Amino acid sequence: MANASPTPPRRQLPRLGQEFARAPGLPFADLLPDGQVEQALRDEHVSFRRRLFCPLVTVWVFLSQVLDPDHSCRAAVARFLAWRAARGLPACSADTGAYCKARSRLPEAVLARLARDTGRRCQDEAPEGWRWNGRAVKVVDGTTVSMPDTPANQQQYPQSRSQEPGVGFPVARLVVLFSLAVGTALDCALGPCRGKRTGETALLHSLRHNLKADDILLADRYYGSYWEMALAKQSGADMVCRLHQGRKIDFRRGRRLGRGDHVVAWAKPRRPGWMDEATYAALPEALQVRETRVHVVYPGFRTRVLVVATTLLDAERYPPRDVGLLYRVRWYAEVDLRALKQTMQMDVLRGQTPPMVRKEVWAHLLGYNLLRGLMAEVARSAGVLPWSLSFKGAMQAVNAFAGVLWTAGAEQLEELCGRLRAAIARHRVGDRPNRHEPRRRKRRPKAYPPLNEPRANARTRLAAAS
């Protein structure tokens, strides 16, 4: 990482930090201060030679790239050139080579550290009224992302076996831990979709250190096993999830708490191959789990009755209705993933190598957390919940104001930032209680036939036919 004549980050930041931190990162100055970036660079022992794209500049240009609808490197460098022109600085090349090399030199751990720290700080600063019964709720869910079809990506994140070589794309699996209070991503685990120990539960085990005493882990039925429940309890946390479809239920058994509500003992299964003997021995032989039947009374919903499994055993403090409503808001994890994959366009990554793919993921999570943090500040000032503000509206407002903020003078910044926050406060999520919609698309895609062979082969065949 270090070159012949390194310039430590602490020397670069006083010179460039005050200038460039006012550009694409201006709305997030309080959420991602220069000192935090400097500490992350120092902890990872990052030092570049004296060059245009120093670590701090690279971080902010990368961040502006993932926040802008145009994710290209050319557009990111053009924004940097526009900022330099607005500040009266000498022009530099519009070529993307220097920026791309700087991104490759930037350690993945720097972006990961900044994303985690930003997400956790926003959650820790959330008002007490945003918590559920005074407790922090962390929601876990998984998804997949695709990337360019390069040999390096295929080796690290192989495509589905159902696709022929040269036809599909490499696929990576993501498991993200969200804060229910503010919606930030607290941590993320990334891995391939094929092979042993590549499922969502395996990736979740690498995120267990994020569970603290008195936390609540909220998940769907895929995570509803003895191991997830017991490991959460071992961390001092509780868990709420839908009962797995493979587990039988009989409300005539166990300790009855009410109609369709009881506590039963889940026996510890035999030790799986991925668990060491010490961890296995520390888990209880029987785990007390509460099973609660929830009736869905709203018309249009596909599910009419479901059973929620939880380690919240106190029926007086946690009535069945409250437990059912808590599981219902698990859907916000799906909304947060949609914001990442569709609104921020993270569903198709651009990195040609696995390290660059992982950096893109962490850069998206960092940008996402900064937007969520800004929305939390606005929600606190407006006296509303962060859920009621539109993520897409906030992102559109930040991108619209970015160009004006870059060129504004010091006397205008406070007023412009105030107008930006007012615009974000106006973009509310529509009040559509118990909304139900068919999972169908009205607008048809273009009627092009799918490509069922490698593109090079198709080009050769077309050239021979002509």
Secondary structure, DSSP 8 states (H G I E B T S, - for coil): ---SSEE-HHHHIIIIIHHHTTTTTGGGTTTS-HHHHHHHHHHTT--EES-SS-HHHHHHHHHHHHHSS---HHHHHHHHHHHHHHTT-------SHHHHHHHHHS-HHHHHHHHHHHHHHHHHTS-GGGSBTTB-EEEEEEEEEE----HHHHHHS---TTS-TTTS--EEEEEEEEETTT--EEEEEEEESSSTT-SHHHHHHTTGGG--TT-EEEE-GGG-SHHHHHHHHHTT-EEEEE--TTS---TTSSEEEETTEEEEEEE-----TTS-HHHHHHS-SEEEEEEEEEE--STT-S--EEEEEES---TTTS-HHHHHHHHHTTHHHHHHHHIIIIIS--SB---SSHHHHHHHHHHHHHHHHHHHHHHHHHHHHHTS-GGGB-HHHHHHHHHHHHHHHHH--HHHHHHHHHHHHHHHHH-B----TT----S--SS---------S-HHHHHHHHHHH-
